[in-house]
Amino acid sequence: MLLAILLAILLAISLAGCAKKGAPSGGPPDLEPPRVILTVPDSGAAGVSRQPLIRIEFSEGMEPRSSSDAIELLPPVEIKQRRWSGNVLSLVLKDSLKADRTYTMYAGGGARDRHGNNIARQRTVVFTTAATFPPGVLEGRVDAVGFAAPNAMLWCYRDGHMPDSTAKDFDALGIADVTGHFRVSGIPPGVWRVWTFVDLNRNRSYEPDQDLLVPADSAITLTAAQPVKSGLVLKVVNPKAPGRFAGSVLDSVSDGSGVTRLIVASLRDTTRRVLYDVPANGSFDFKFEPGPYHIRAFRDLDRNKSWKRDSEPASAEILVTITPGGDLHDVLFVLIRAALETARPAPGAAPPDSLQPDSLRTPEKK
């Protein structure tokens, strides 16, 4: 009897396992970034109702809170409620839109799917409550130095209107694509000024000590007869971006023992004297903060991280200036025997005795 009961239990468990269907657990992780695939109104729409139905459809399920907060209307319009239905977000406005006004709906980089993948490309959708869509267009590219151009924002203002970095009160908005190009549409005729905003710390607000907000060199005039201005190049430099310093050390006087090093002394901060190890093949490629430096190569025969002027081969000392995001390459240092090293330090250079181990540090490897 007991055996029959046990067999019945095992049979029930087996049948339950066979009846259970569904995809096996596990599988490859979701790394595909979400995209905006549909908006209502569409970009370029005119005659939009002042009490519009505003919807954004994504390519997949989104994380509701972060994705809701990433959607804005500009000029600022208070959003009373954000409602989700599957992959579609609907916006309920607190007040009506203004008559004969152009608006930009902005889907920012904070939008992400349920697996944490951020939106592939930030998106702007421009529409107007006026009967006709404004014909003005500004297009060009961001020439980025020391940062990546994609997603740089173009804040466009009518001439005489200075940017308020906290109010987001720009009259038109554009975003640079993956190639750095931008196209700002829906701009009425007039005189315009463009500011490039780069959110380096990615917190969706401008912080002067961390982010970039750079004006274009001159104003741009759009007229009814010539409403399009193309070929704009907006050069923006990150003043804190490190620059490249690359080259080689030619050593034909040593027997291969020891280590080749660079002594790098900053002229802006005399406490910053750093040793950089040069790979065995003699080629180097480093990143330095912007500024002027005195640099010398030497062969550290006893590996004590100190140049012995009377016994260790070294090059002449050179003065270089690293520019933000710059590229100084093909620099050549030639080591000569210690007895022949007669080059004097450049004006303002630290004396040789100061370039000893107690004032040097080896940078961390990157």
C-alpha positions as CSV (number, residue, x, y, z in Angstrom):
1,M,0.0,0.0,0.0
2,L,2.8,2.4,0.9
3,L,4.6,1.6,-2.3
4,A,1.5,2.4,-4.3
5,I,1.1,5.8,-2.6
6,L,4.8,6.6,-3.3
7,L,4.4,5.7,-7.0
8,A,1.3,7.9,-7.2
9,I,3.1,10.9,-5.8
10,L,6.1,10.4,-8.2
11,L,3.7,10.1,-11.1
12,A,1.9,13.3,-10.1
13,I,5.2,15.2,-9.8
14,S,6.3,13.9,-13.2
15,L,3.1,14.9,-14.9
16,A,3.3,18.4,-13.3
17,G,6.8,18.8,-14.7
18,C,5.8,17.8,-18.2
19,A,2.8,20.1,-18.1
20,K,4.8,23.1,-17.3
21,K,5.6,25.1,-20.4
22,G,7.5,28.3,-21.1
23,A,10.9,29.6,-22.1
24,P,13.9,28.2,-20.3
25,S,15.5,30.4,-17.7
26,G,18.6,32.3,-18.5
27,G,19.5,33.3,-22.0
28,P,21.6,36.1,-23.4
29,P,21.4,39.5,-21.6
30,D,19.5,42.4,-23.1
31,L,22.1,44.9,-24.4
32,E,20.0,46.5,-27.1
33,P,19.4,50.1,-26.4
34,P,15.7,51.3,-26.7
35,R,14.6,53.7,-29.4
36,V,11.7,56.2,-29.9
37,I,9.7,54.7,-32.8
38,L,6.7,56.9,-32.9
39,T,5.5,60.3,-31.5
40,V,2.2,62.1,-31.5
41,P,2.4,64.9,-32.7
42,D,5.1,64.1,-35.3
43,S,8.0,66.3,-35.8
44,G,7.1,69.2,-38.2
45,A,3.4,69.1,-37.3
46,A,1.5,72.3,-37.6
47,G,-1.9,73.3,-36.3
48,V,-1.5,71.1,-33.2
49,S,-4.4,71.5,-30.8
50,R,-3.7,73.6,-27.7
51,Q,-5.0,70.7,-25.7
52,P,-3.1,68.0,-27.5
53,L,-2.8,64.2,-27.1
54,I,0.9,63.7,-26.6
55,R,2.3,60.2,-26.9
56,I,5.8,58.6,-27.2
57,E,6.2,55.0,-28.2
58,F,9.4,53.1,-27.5
59,S,10.8,50.0,-29.1
60,E,10.5,48.0,-25.8
61,G,9.3,48.2,-22.2
62,M,10.8,51.1,-20.3
63,E,11.7,51.8,-16.7
64,P,8.8,54.1,-15.8
65,R,10.2,56.6,-13.4
66,S,13.5,57.5,-15.1
67,S,12.0,57.4,-18.6
68,S,9.0,59.6,-17.5
69,D,11.4,62.2,-16.0
70,A,13.5,62.2,-19.2
71,I,10.6,63.6,-21.3
72,E,10.2,67.4,-21.3
73,L,8.3,70.0,-23.2
74,L,10.2,73.2,-24.1
75,P,9.6,76.1,-23.5
76,P,8.7,74.5,-20.2
77,V,5.1,73.3,-19.9
78,E,3.9,71.7,-16.6
79,I,3.0,68.1,-17.1
80,K,0.2,67.1,-14.8
81,Q,0.4,63.3,-15.3
82,R,2.5,60.7,-17.1
83,R,0.6,57.6,-18.0
84,W,2.1,54.3,-19.3
85,S,0.4,51.7,-21.4
86,G,2.9,49.0,-22.4
87,N,5.7,50.8,-24.3
88,V,3.7,54.0,-24.8
89,L,3.9,57.1,-22.6
90,S,1.1,59.6,-22.7
91,L,1.5,63.1,-21.3
92,V,-1.4,65.0,-19.7
93,L,-0.7,68.8,-19.5
94,K,-1.8,71.0,-16.6
95,D,-2.6,74.0,-18.9
96,S,-3.3,74.5,-22.6
97,L,-0.5,75.3,-25.0
98,K,-0.1,78.9,-26.2
99,A,-1.5,79.9,-29.5
100,D,0.9,80.3,-32.5
101,R,3.8,78.9,-30.5
102,T,6.4,76.3,-31.5
103,Y,7.3,73.6,-29.0
104,T,10.0,71.0,-28.7
105,M,9.4,67.7,-27.0
106,Y,12.7,66.3,-25.8
107,A,13.5,62.7,-25.0
108,G,16.7,62.8,-22.9
109,G,19.4,60.4,-22.2
110,G,17.9,59.5,-18.8
111,A,15.3,57.3,-20.5
112,R,16.2,53.6,-20.2
113,D,14.7,50.2,-20.6
114,R,13.9,47.7,-17.8
115,H,17.4,46.2,-18.1
116,G,19.1,49.5,-17.6
117,N,20.1,50.3,-21.2
118,N,19.9,54.0,-21.9
119,I,18.1,55.3,-25.0
120,A,20.3,54.9,-28.1
121,R,19.9,58.5,-29.2
122,Q,18.3,61.5,-27.6
123,R,15.4,62.9,-29.6
124,T,13.7,66.2,-30.3
125,V,10.2,66.5,-31.8
126,V,9.3,70.0,-33.0
127,F,5.6,71.0,-33.5
128,T,3.6,74.2,-33.5
129,T,0.1,75.4,-32.6
130,A,0.3,77.9,-35.5
131,A,-1.3,77.1,-38.8
132,T,2.0,76.7,-40.6
133,F,5.3,75.3,-39.5
134,P,8.1,77.9,-39.2
135,P,10.5,77.4,-42.2
136,G,13.8,78.3,-40.5
137,V,16.5,75.7,-40.2
138,L,20.0,75.8,-38.7
139,E,22.3,72.9,-39.5
140,G,25.9,72.1,-39.2
141,R,28.2,70.2,-36.9
142,V,29.9,70.4,-33.5
143,D,33.7,70.4,-33.8
144,A,34.4,68.8,-30.5
145,V,37.9,69.0,-28.9
146,G,38.4,67.0,-25.7
147,F,35.0,65.4,-25.5
148,A,32.6,63.4,-27.6
149,A,30.3,65.4,-29.8
150,P,27.2,63.1,-29.8
151,N,24.3,64.4,-27.7
152,A,25.8,67.9,-27.4
153,M,22.8,70.3,-27.2
154,L,22.3,73.4,-29.3
155,W,20.5,76.1,-27.3
156,C,19.1,78.7,-29.8
157,Y,18.0,82.1,-28.6
158,R,16.7,85.2,-30.4
159,D,19.4,87.9,-30.4
160,G,19.4,89.9,-27.2
161,H,18.2,86.9,-25.1
162,M,21.0,85.5,-22.9
163,P,20.8,82.0,-21.7
164,D,19.5,81.1,-18.3
165,S,21.1,77.8,-17.6
166,T,18.5,76.8,-15.0
167,A,15.3,77.9,-16.7
168,K,15.8,76.1,-20.0
169,D,14.2,79.1,-21.7
170,F,15.8,78.7,-25.1
171,D,13.6,79.4,-28.2
172,A,14.7,76.3,-30.1
173,L,16.7,73.2,-29.3
174,G,18.9,70.8,-31.3
175,I,21.0,67.8,-30.5
176,A,24.2,66.6,-32.2
177,D,23.9,63.1,-33.7
178,V,26.5,60.3,-33.6
179,T,28.6,62.1,-36.2
180,G,28.4,65.5,-34.4
181,H,26.0,66.9,-37.0
182,F,22.8,68.8,-36.0
183,R,19.7,70.1,-37.6
184,V,17.4,72.6,-35.7
185,S,14.1,73.2,-37.4
186,G,11.0,75.2,-36.8
187,I,12.8,78.5,-36.4
188,P,11.0,81.8,-37.3
189,P,12.9,84.4,-39.3
190,G,15.1,86.7,-37.2
191,V,18.5,87.1,-35.7
192,W,19.7,84.1,-33.7
193,R,22.5,83.1,-31.4
194,V,23.5,79.5,-30.6
195,W,25.1,78.2,-27.5
196,T,26.5,74.6,-27.3
197,F,25.8,72.9,-24.0
198,V,27.8,69.8,-23.1
199,D,26.7,67.9,-20.1
200,L,30.0,66.4,-19.1
201,N,28.9,65.0,-15.8
202,R,25.5,63.8,-17.3
203,N,23.3,65.1,-14.5
204,R,21.0,66.9,-17.0
205,S,21.8,70.4,-15.6
206,Y,24.5,73.0,-16.3
207,E,27.2,73.3,-13.6
208,P,29.8,76.0,-14.6
209,D,32.7,74.3,-13.0
210,Q,32.1,70.9,-14.7
211,D,30.1,71.4,-17.9
212,L,30.5,73.5,-21.1
213,L,28.2,76.3,-22.3
214,V,30.0,77.9,-25.3
215,P,28.5,80.6,-27.6
216,A,28.9,80.6,-31.4
217,D,31.3,83.3,-32.7
218,S,28.6,85.4,-34.3
219,A,24.9,85.9,-34.7
220,I,22.9,84.1,-37.5
221,T,20.3,85.9,-39.5
222,L,17.4,84.0,-41.1
223,T,14.9,85.7,-43.4
224,A,11.7,84.7,-45.2
225,A,13.7,84.7,-48.5
226,Q,16.6,82.7,-47.0
227,P,15.3,80.7,-44.0
228,V,18.0,78.0,-44.0
229,K,21.5,78.4,-42.8
230,S,23.7,75.3,-43.3
231,G,27.3,74.4,-43.1
232,L,27.7,75.8,-39.6
233,V,30.8,74.7,-37.7
234,L,30.7,75.2,-33.9
235,K,34.1,74.6,-32.4
236,V,33.9,73.7,-28.7
237,V,37.0,73.0,-26.6
238,N,37.0,71.3,-23.2
239,P,39.7,73.3,-21.4
240,K,40.3,70.5,-18.9
241,A,40.7,67.8,-21.5
242,P,44.2,66.1,-21.4
243,G,46.4,66.2,-24.5
244,R,48.4,63.5,-26.1
245,F,52.2,63.4,-25.9
246,A,53.7,60.6,-28.1
247,G,57.0,59.8,-29.6
248,S,60.1,57.7,-29.1
249,V,63.4,57.5,-27.3
250,L,66.5,56.6,-29.3
251,D,69.1,54.8,-27.2
252,S,72.2,53.7,-29.1
253,V,74.6,54.0,-26.2
254,S,73.3,51.7,-23.6
255,D,73.6,47.9,-23.3
256,G,69.9,47.4,-22.6
257,S,70.2,47.3,-18.9
258,G,68.0,49.4,-16.6
259,V,64.8,51.2,-17.6
260,T,64.2,54.2,-19.9
261,R,62.1,56.9,-18.2
262,L,60.8,60.4,-18.8
263,I,61.2,63.1,-16.2
264,V,58.2,65.4,-16.6
265,A,58.1,68.7,-14.6
266,S,55.2,71.0,-14.7
267,L,55.9,74.7,-14.9
268,R,52.5,75.6,-13.4
269,D,53.1,73.5,-10.3
270,T,56.7,72.9,-9.3
271,T,55.7,70.1,-7.0
272,R,54.5,68.0,-9.9
273,R,57.5,66.2,-11.2
274,V,56.6,62.8,-12.5
275,L,58.5,59.8,-13.8
276,Y,57.0,57.9,-16.8
277,D,58.3,54.5,-17.8
278,V,59.0,54.1,-21.5
279,P,58.2,50.6,-23.0
280,A,61.2,48.5,-24.0
281,N,60.6,49.3,-27.7
282,G,61.3,53.0,-27.0
283,S,57.9,54.2,-28.2
284,F,55.6,56.1,-25.7
285,D,52.1,57.5,-25.8
286,F,50.9,59.4,-22.7
287,K,48.1,61.8,-21.7
288,F,49.1,65.0,-19.9
289,E,46.9,67.7,-18.4
290,P,47.0,70.9,-20.4
291,G,50.0,73.2,-19.6
292,P,53.7,73.7,-20.1
293,Y,56.2,71.0,-19.1
294,H,60.0,70.5,-19.1
295,I,60.7,66.9,-20.2
296,R,63.9,64.8,-20.4
297,A,64.5,61.2,-21.2
298,F,67.2,59.1,-19.4
299,R,68.3,55.6,-18.8
300,D,67.8,54.5,-15.2
301,L,70.6,51.9,-15.1
302,D,70.2,51.1,-11.4
303,R,66.4,51.4,-11.5
304,N,66.4,53.8,-8.4
305,K,64.1,56.3,-10.1
306,S,66.7,59.0,-10.0
307,W,68.9,60.4,-12.9
308,K,72.6,60.3,-12.1
309,R,73.9,63.1,-14.3
310,D,77.5,61.8,-14.2
311,S,76.8,58.2,-15.1
312,E,73.4,57.6,-16.8
313,P,72.7,58.4,-20.4
314,A,70.1,61.2,-21.0
315,S,68.6,63.5,-23.6
316,A,68.5,67.2,-23.7
317,E,65.6,68.7,-21.8
318,I,62.8,70.2,-23.9
319,L,60.0,72.6,-23.2
320,V,56.5,71.5,-24.5
321,T,53.1,72.9,-24.1
322,I,50.1,70.5,-24.0
323,T,46.9,72.0,-25.3
324,P,43.4,70.8,-24.3
325,G,42.6,67.8,-26.3
326,G,45.7,68.4,-28.4
327,D,47.9,65.8,-30.1
328,L,51.7,66.3,-29.9
329,H,53.3,63.3,-31.5
330,D,56.5,62.2,-33.3
331,V,58.6,63.7,-30.5
332,L,62.1,62.2,-30.5
333,F,64.5,62.0,-27.6
334,V,68.1,60.9,-28.3
335,L,70.1,59.6,-25.4
336,I,73.8,60.4,-25.2
337,R,76.5,59.2,-22.9
338,A,76.7,60.9,-19.5
339,A,80.1,62.4,-20.1
340,L,78.8,64.1,-23.3
341,E,75.5,65.4,-21.9
342,T,76.2,69.2,-22.0
343,A,72.7,70.6,-22.7
344,R,71.7,73.3,-20.2
345,P,68.2,73.5,-18.8
346,A,65.8,75.8,-20.6
347,P,65.1,79.2,-19.0
348,G,62.8,78.6,-16.0
349,A,63.6,74.9,-15.8
350,A,64.1,73.3,-12.4
351,P,67.8,72.6,-11.6
352,P,68.9,69.0,-12.0
353,D,69.3,68.5,-8.3
354,S,65.5,69.0,-7.8
355,L,64.7,66.1,-10.2
356,Q,65.7,63.4,-7.7
357,P,63.6,60.6,-6.1
358,D,62.3,62.5,-3.2
359,S,60.5,64.9,-5.6
360,L,59.4,62.3,-8.1
361,R,56.5,59.9,-8.3
362,T,55.7,57.2,-10.7
363,P,52.1,57.6,-12.1
364,E,49.6,54.8,-11.8
365,K,49.4,52.6,-14.8
366,K,46.2,53.2,-16.9
